[in-house]
């Protein structure tokens, strides 16, 4: 663990959090963490997607308590059944886990991804053409606002984790969906057996390439990419590579994953107006030479209740400020109203606070109740606000 630190000093008010699904990997991680630290909280999410999920979550909490780990049961409800169910459930689970960990005073949240998970991620991203950054896969440590996500087991084979639990006499839950070939990750897991070392070699090489890519990205950003209030970019006429552009698109859209670099190479060779991954590229016109990269207006979220803390479109958060009465109000796209001074393409994707069709506040006005929410800071130029 020393190589993943620094960690906060051992004290009751600053526990280490562990995400525990109930499977062998996360249960073993909780066991090992309890041997390392006294103040540990295991967060168990009842996803409600299968009959018996609640009982399994409660059983997992009991097992954690038996090994001396404080257990907190979290519920995930309202996730609609449909396409990409596992991916959407995983994202929702992380959001619930991270909120609970921060509320509990955790600075670090440990996650049980292991070596085989890294192999599967590598194969999926390799097929998707994500380039060196994507193929570098999961990092051992990821810094988020107010929380570090730490993966101590990425270099450990799952068989070792199960052997440790058997030796300790600790049981776990086997999720039947982990063998359901309807899900992409399961298909990769089953079809790629025996390829582990070859894939890991490519992943490690991609990690080295990613370091070089990060350095080049910093150079390019410093040379002419300009982040703007409202979450959009001014790009130079040319010279922005696919890796840099993929990171900027993720910032503009708030997406969980980057656009595959292969899809951006044509623009980088010969820049042209386009929409991709929920973003659009248009000529900057009177705003300067080069290109505007902004949120695609057709992809923005619709109206949602304007409550303090609500995140809209993955990019903006409602905050209490300026004495604006939010009762009965919604946050919805400006669609061109208000926010004069922004490019038209940007204004269409900015939020406003509305009540009964009347605009009460727009992003950047005197009420200052809508803040840019940087969930995915994919580049050094993304540190801007209103």
Secondary structure, 3 states (H helix, E strand, C coil): CHHHCCCCCCCCCCCEEEECCCCHHHHHHHHHHHHHCCCEEEEEEECCCCCCHHHHHHHHHHHHHHCCCEEEEEECCCCCCCCCHHHHHHHHHHHHHHHHHHHCCCCEEECCCCHHHHHHHHHHHHHHCCHHHHHCCCCCEEEECCEEEECCCCCCCHHHHHHHHHHHCCCCCCCHHHHCCCCHHHHHHHHCCCCHHHHHHHHHHHHHHHHHHHHHHHHHHHHHCEEECCCEEEECCCCCCHHHHHHHHHHHHCCCCCCCHHHCHHHHHCCCCEEECCEEEEECHHHCCCEEEEECHHHCCCCEECCCCCEECCCEEECCCCCCCCCCCEEEECCCCCCCCCCHHHHCCCEEEEECCEEEEECCCCCCCEEECCCCCCCHHHCCCC
